Amino acid sequence: MKITEELLNERKKDSNFSDGIILPDGDYRLIQGGGHLNALVELLPYTKDEIFKMVPENDSPLFWLIEKTGCVLTDYNSSVGMDMTPQQEKVFQALADHGFISHEYFNLTKQRQKVHGQK
C-alpha cells in the first residue's frame, strides 16, 4: 500500500499498523501473520526450504533476507534494514512522525559488509 497522509490519519487507532515491511519502491505491507521473516520469504520466488538452504550456516536468516530483498522491517519499538532508498526513507519518516513506529533505526549495511569480508 502507498502511504498517504489520509491513510495515516485513518489508521491512528490501529495498533497493528506498525508491524510491516517497506519495500525498496516505498510500498508498505502489513504483517498479516507469521512475522517479518515469513513476510520476507514470501517476496522471493523460492520455497522456504530452498531459501534456508541458500543462507550460509553462520549467517542470520533474517539479516540475509533483509539484504536480499532490500526491505526495511518496521515495528513499534524499532526498525531494521540496510541503507534506505529515498522512497523507503519517506515512508519510514511518515510512519515515525505519526507515531506508528519509533525513529530508532538499525542499519545493517556495515554488519552485512563484514559478513562478506568487505570494509
Rosetta constraint file for C-alpha pairs under 8 A:
AtomPair CA 1 CA 27 HARMONIC 5.42 0.50
AtomPair CA 1 CA 28 HARMONIC 5.11 0.50
AtomPair CA 1 CA 29 HARMONIC 6.21 0.50
AtomPair CA 2 CA 26 HARMONIC 7.24 0.50
AtomPair CA 2 CA 27 HARMONIC 5.37 0.50
AtomPair CA 2 CA 28 HARMONIC 6.23 0.50
AtomPair CA 3 CA 7 HARMONIC 6.36 0.50
AtomPair CA 3 CA 8 HARMONIC 6.99 0.50
AtomPair CA 3 CA 27 HARMONIC 7.50 0.50
AtomPair CA 3 CA 28 HARMONIC 6.95 0.50
AtomPair CA 3 CA 91 HARMONIC 6.51 0.50
AtomPair CA 3 CA 94 HARMONIC 7.94 0.50
AtomPair CA 4 CA 8 HARMONIC 6.26 0.50
AtomPair CA 5 CA 9 HARMONIC 6.24 0.50
AtomPair CA 6 CA 10 HARMONIC 6.23 0.50
AtomPair CA 7 CA 11 HARMONIC 6.19 0.50
AtomPair CA 8 CA 12 HARMONIC 6.32 0.50
AtomPair CA 8 CA 95 HARMONIC 7.61 0.50
AtomPair CA 8 CA 98 HARMONIC 7.21 0.50
AtomPair CA 11 CA 17 HARMONIC 7.05 0.50
AtomPair CA 12 CA 100 HARMONIC 7.78 0.50
AtomPair CA 15 CA 100 HARMONIC 7.89 0.50
AtomPair CA 17 CA 30 HARMONIC 6.64 0.50
AtomPair CA 17 CA 100 HARMONIC 6.73 0.50
AtomPair CA 18 CA 30 HARMONIC 7.79 0.50
AtomPair CA 18 CA 74 HARMONIC 6.17 0.50
AtomPair CA 18 CA 75 HARMONIC 5.02 0.50
AtomPair CA 18 CA 76 HARMONIC 5.25 0.50
AtomPair CA 18 CA 95 HARMONIC 7.85 0.50
AtomPair CA 18 CA 100 HARMONIC 5.19 0.50
AtomPair CA 18 CA 101 HARMONIC 5.61 0.50
AtomPair CA 19 CA 30 HARMONIC 5.98 0.50
AtomPair CA 19 CA 31 HARMONIC 5.66 0.50
AtomPair CA 19 CA 73 HARMONIC 7.78 0.50
AtomPair CA 19 CA 74 HARMONIC 5.53 0.50
AtomPair CA 19 CA 75 HARMONIC 4.73 0.50
AtomPair CA 19 CA 76 HARMONIC 6.97 0.50
AtomPair CA 20 CA 28 HARMONIC 6.83 0.50
AtomPair CA 20 CA 29 HARMONIC 5.39 0.50
AtomPair CA 20 CA 30 HARMONIC 4.20 0.50
AtomPair CA 20 CA 31 HARMONIC 4.91 0.50
AtomPair CA 20 CA 36 HARMONIC 7.15 0.50
AtomPair CA 20 CA 73 HARMONIC 6.07 0.50
AtomPair CA 20 CA 74 HARMONIC 5.16 0.50
AtomPair CA 20 CA 75 HARMONIC 6.82 0.50
AtomPair CA 21 CA 28 HARMONIC 5.82 0.50
AtomPair CA 21 CA 29 HARMONIC 5.37 0.50
AtomPair CA 21 CA 30 HARMONIC 6.59 0.50
AtomPair CA 21 CA 31 HARMONIC 7.37 0.50
AtomPair CA 21 CA 36 HARMONIC 7.42 0.50
AtomPair CA 21 CA 39 HARMONIC 7.85 0.50
AtomPair CA 21 CA 71 HARMONIC 6.23 0.50
AtomPair CA 21 CA 72 HARMONIC 5.45 0.50
AtomPair CA 21 CA 73 HARMONIC 4.57 0.50
AtomPair CA 21 CA 74 HARMONIC 5.73 0.50
AtomPair CA 22 CA 26 HARMONIC 5.79 0.50
AtomPair CA 22 CA 27 HARMONIC 5.75 0.50
AtomPair CA 22 CA 28 HARMONIC 4.62 0.50
AtomPair CA 22 CA 29 HARMONIC 6.52 0.50
AtomPair CA 22 CA 71 HARMONIC 5.51 0.50
AtomPair CA 22 CA 72 HARMONIC 5.00 0.50
AtomPair CA 22 CA 73 HARMONIC 6.55 0.50
AtomPair CA 22 CA 74 HARMONIC 7.46 0.50
AtomPair CA 22 CA 88 HARMONIC 6.14 0.50
AtomPair CA 22 CA 91 HARMONIC 7.50 0.50
AtomPair CA 22 CA 92 HARMONIC 7.79 0.50
AtomPair CA 23 CA 27 HARMONIC 5.27 0.50
AtomPair CA 23 CA 28 HARMONIC 6.37 0.50
AtomPair CA 23 CA 29 HARMONIC 7.87 0.50
AtomPair CA 23 CA 69 HARMONIC 7.84 0.50
AtomPair CA 23 CA 70 HARMONIC 6.83 0.50
AtomPair CA 23 CA 71 HARMONIC 4.76 0.50
AtomPair CA 23 CA 72 HARMONIC 6.70 0.50
AtomPair CA 23 CA 88 HARMONIC 6.94 0.50
AtomPair CA 24 CA 70 HARMONIC 5.92 0.50
AtomPair CA 24 CA 71 HARMONIC 5.93 0.50
AtomPair CA 24 CA 72 HARMONIC 7.99 0.50
AtomPair CA 24 CA 84 HARMONIC 7.54 0.50
AtomPair CA 24 CA 85 HARMONIC 6.06 0.50
AtomPair CA 24 CA 87 HARMONIC 6.84 0.50
AtomPair CA 24 CA 88 HARMONIC 6.01 0.50
AtomPair CA 25 CA 85 HARMONIC 7.62 0.50
AtomPair CA 25 CA 87 HARMONIC 5.78 0.50
AtomPair CA 25 CA 88 HARMONIC 6.82 0.50
AtomPair CA 26 CA 87 HARMONIC 4.56 0.50
AtomPair CA 26 CA 88 HARMONIC 4.68 0.50
AtomPair CA 26 CA 90 HARMONIC 7.63 0.50
AtomPair CA 26 CA 91 HARMONIC 6.26 0.50
AtomPair CA 27 CA 88 HARMONIC 7.97 0.50
AtomPair CA 28 CA 91 HARMONIC 7.77 0.50
AtomPair CA 31 CA 35 HARMONIC 6.21 0.50
AtomPair CA 31 CA 36 HARMONIC 6.57 0.50
AtomPair CA 31 CA 39 HARMONIC 6.61 0.50
AtomPair CA 34 CA 38 HARMONIC 5.57 0.50
AtomPair CA 34 CA 39 HARMONIC 7.26 0.50
AtomPair CA 35 CA 39 HARMONIC 6.44 0.50
AtomPair CA 36 CA 40 HARMONIC 6.31 0.50
AtomPair CA 36 CA 73 HARMONIC 6.90 0.50
AtomPair CA 37 CA 41 HARMONIC 6.27 0.50
AtomPair CA 37 CA 62 HARMONIC 5.92 0.50
AtomPair CA 37 CA 65 HARMONIC 7.69 0.50
AtomPair CA 38 CA 42 HARMONIC 6.17 0.50
AtomPair CA 39 CA 43 HARMONIC 6.87 0.50
AtomPair CA 40 CA 44 HARMONIC 7.23 0.50
AtomPair CA 40 CA 65 HARMONIC 6.34 0.50
AtomPair CA 40 CA 66 HARMONIC 7.35 0.50
AtomPair CA 40 CA 69 HARMONIC 7.09 0.50
AtomPair CA 40 CA 71 HARMONIC 7.89 0.50
AtomPair CA 41 CA 46 HARMONIC 7.93 0.50
AtomPair CA 41 CA 47 HARMONIC 7.88 0.50
AtomPair CA 41 CA 48 HARMONIC 6.45 0.50
AtomPair CA 41 CA 51 HARMONIC 7.51 0.50
AtomPair CA 41 CA 65 HARMONIC 7.28 0.50
AtomPair CA 43 CA 69 HARMONIC 7.38 0.50
AtomPair CA 44 CA 69 HARMONIC 7.66 0.50
AtomPair CA 46 CA 50 HARMONIC 5.96 0.50
AtomPair CA 46 CA 51 HARMONIC 6.24 0.50
AtomPair CA 47 CA 51 HARMONIC 6.26 0.50
AtomPair CA 48 CA 52 HARMONIC 6.24 0.50
AtomPair CA 49 CA 53 HARMONIC 6.32 0.50
AtomPair CA 50 CA 54 HARMONIC 6.53 0.50
AtomPair CA 51 CA 55 HARMONIC 6.64 0.50
AtomPair CA 52 CA 61 HARMONIC 7.10 0.50
AtomPair CA 55 CA 59 HARMONIC 6.57 0.50
AtomPair CA 55 CA 60 HARMONIC 7.68 0.50
AtomPair CA 55 CA 61 HARMONIC 6.12 0.50
AtomPair CA 55 CA 64 HARMONIC 6.73 0.50
AtomPair CA 59 CA 63 HARMONIC 7.70 0.50
AtomPair CA 59 CA 64 HARMONIC 7.01 0.50
AtomPair CA 59 CA 115 HARMONIC 7.82 0.50
AtomPair CA 60 CA 64 HARMONIC 6.00 0.50
AtomPair CA 61 CA 65 HARMONIC 6.09 0.50
AtomPair CA 62 CA 66 HARMONIC 6.20 0.50
AtomPair CA 63 CA 67 HARMONIC 6.24 0.50
AtomPair CA 63 CA 108 HARMONIC 7.73 0.50
AtomPair CA 63 CA 112 HARMONIC 7.92 0.50
AtomPair CA 64 CA 68 HARMONIC 6.18 0.50
AtomPair CA 65 CA 69 HARMONIC 5.92 0.50
AtomPair CA 66 CA 70 HARMONIC 5.58 0.50
AtomPair CA 66 CA 71 HARMONIC 5.54 0.50
AtomPair CA 66 CA 72 HARMONIC 7.02 0.50
AtomPair CA 66 CA 73 HARMONIC 7.93 0.50
AtomPair CA 66 CA 81 HARMONIC 6.13 0.50
AtomPair CA 66 CA 82 HARMONIC 7.31 0.50
AtomPair CA 67 CA 71 HARMONIC 7.45 0.50
AtomPair CA 67 CA 81 HARMONIC 7.55 0.50
AtomPair CA 67 CA 82 HARMONIC 6.69 0.50
AtomPair CA 67 CA 112 HARMONIC 7.64 0.50
AtomPair CA 70 CA 81 HARMONIC 7.37 0.50
AtomPair CA 70 CA 82 HARMONIC 6.77 0.50
AtomPair CA 71 CA 81 HARMONIC 6.31 0.50
AtomPair CA 71 CA 82 HARMONIC 7.63 0.50
AtomPair CA 72 CA 79 HARMONIC 6.94 0.50
AtomPair CA 72 CA 80 HARMONIC 5.74 0.50
AtomPair CA 72 CA 81 HARMONIC 4.43 0.50
AtomPair CA 72 CA 82 HARMONIC 7.09 0.50
AtomPair CA 72 CA 84 HARMONIC 7.54 0.50
AtomPair CA 72 CA 88 HARMONIC 7.53 0.50
AtomPair CA 73 CA 79 HARMONIC 5.44 0.50
AtomPair CA 73 CA 80 HARMONIC 5.29 0.50
AtomPair CA 73 CA 81 HARMONIC 6.26 0.50
AtomPair CA 74 CA 78 HARMONIC 6.62 0.50
AtomPair CA 74 CA 79 HARMONIC 4.47 0.50
AtomPair CA 74 CA 80 HARMONIC 6.80 0.50
AtomPair CA 74 CA 101 HARMONIC 6.91 0.50
AtomPair CA 75 CA 79 HARMONIC 5.70 0.50
AtomPair CA 75 CA 101 HARMONIC 5.87 0.50
AtomPair CA 75 CA 102 HARMONIC 7.68 0.50
AtomPair CA 76 CA 100 HARMONIC 6.18 0.50
AtomPair CA 76 CA 101 HARMONIC 4.20 0.50
AtomPair CA 76 CA 102 HARMONIC 5.81 0.50
AtomPair CA 77 CA 101 HARMONIC 6.28 0.50
AtomPair CA 77 CA 102 HARMONIC 5.33 0.50
AtomPair CA 77 CA 104 HARMONIC 7.27 0.50
AtomPair CA 78 CA 101 HARMONIC 6.72 0.50
AtomPair CA 78 CA 102 HARMONIC 5.40 0.50
AtomPair CA 78 CA 103 HARMONIC 7.01 0.50
AtomPair CA 78 CA 104 HARMONIC 4.92 0.50
AtomPair CA 78 CA 105 HARMONIC 5.88 0.50
AtomPair CA 78 CA 106 HARMONIC 7.53 0.50
AtomPair CA 79 CA 101 HARMONIC 7.74 0.50
AtomPair CA 79 CA 102 HARMONIC 7.49 0.50
AtomPair CA 79 CA 103 HARMONIC 7.96 0.50
AtomPair CA 79 CA 104 HARMONIC 6.34 0.50
AtomPair CA 79 CA 105 HARMONIC 4.88 0.50
AtomPair CA 79 CA 106 HARMONIC 6.18 0.50
AtomPair CA 80 CA 105 HARMONIC 5.62 0.50
AtomPair CA 80 CA 106 HARMONIC 4.62 0.50
AtomPair CA 80 CA 107 HARMONIC 5.96 0.50
AtomPair CA 80 CA 108 HARMONIC 7.11 0.50
AtomPair CA 81 CA 105 HARMONIC 7.80 0.50
AtomPair CA 81 CA 106 HARMONIC 6.52 0.50
AtomPair CA 81 CA 107 HARMONIC 5.34 0.50
AtomPair CA 81 CA 108 HARMONIC 5.74 0.50
AtomPair CA 81 CA 109 HARMONIC 7.71 0.50
AtomPair CA 82 CA 107 HARMONIC 5.11 0.50
AtomPair CA 82 CA 108 HARMONIC 5.01 0.50
AtomPair CA 82 CA 109 HARMONIC 4.88 0.50
AtomPair CA 83 CA 107 HARMONIC 6.34 0.50
AtomPair CA 83 CA 108 HARMONIC 7.66 0.50
AtomPair CA 83 CA 109 HARMONIC 6.18 0.50
AtomPair CA 84 CA 88 HARMONIC 5.61 0.50
AtomPair CA 84 CA 89 HARMONIC 5.80 0.50
AtomPair CA 85 CA 89 HARMONIC 6.16 0.50
AtomPair CA 86 CA 90 HARMONIC 6.24 0.50
AtomPair CA 87 CA 91 HARMONIC 6.48 0.50
AtomPair CA 88 CA 92 HARMONIC 5.95 0.50
AtomPair CA 89 CA 93 HARMONIC 6.02 0.50
AtomPair CA 90 CA 94 HARMONIC 6.23 0.50
AtomPair CA 91 CA 95 HARMONIC 6.16 0.50
AtomPair CA 92 CA 96 HARMONIC 6.09 0.50
AtomPair CA 93 CA 97 HARMONIC 5.76 0.50
AtomPair CA 93 CA 103 HARMONIC 7.59 0.50
AtomPair CA 94 CA 98 HARMONIC 6.16 0.50
AtomPair CA 95 CA 99 HARMONIC 6.38 0.50
AtomPair CA 95 CA 100 HARMONIC 5.30 0.50
AtomPair CA 95 CA 101 HARMONIC 5.90 0.50
AtomPair CA 96 CA 100 HARMONIC 5.74 0.50
AtomPair CA 96 CA 101 HARMONIC 4.77 0.50
AtomPair CA 96 CA 102 HARMONIC 5.46 0.50
AtomPair CA 96 CA 103 HARMONIC 5.47 0.50
AtomPair CA 97 CA 103 HARMONIC 7.92 0.50
AtomPair CA 108 CA 112 HARMONIC 6.01 0.50
AtomPair CA 109 CA 113 HARMONIC 6.26 0.50
AtomPair CA 110 CA 114 HARMONIC 6.33 0.50
AtomPair CA 110 CA 119 HARMONIC 7.63 0.50
AtomPair CA 111 CA 115 HARMONIC 6.41 0.50
AtomPair CA 112 CA 116 HARMONIC 6.42 0.50
AtomPair CA 113 CA 117 HARMONIC 6.15 0.50
AtomPair CA 113 CA 118 HARMONIC 4.84 0.50
AtomPair CA 113 CA 119 HARMONIC 6.18 0.50
AtomPair CA 114 CA 118 HARMONIC 5.44 0.50
AtomPair CA 114 CA 119 HARMONIC 6.44 0.50
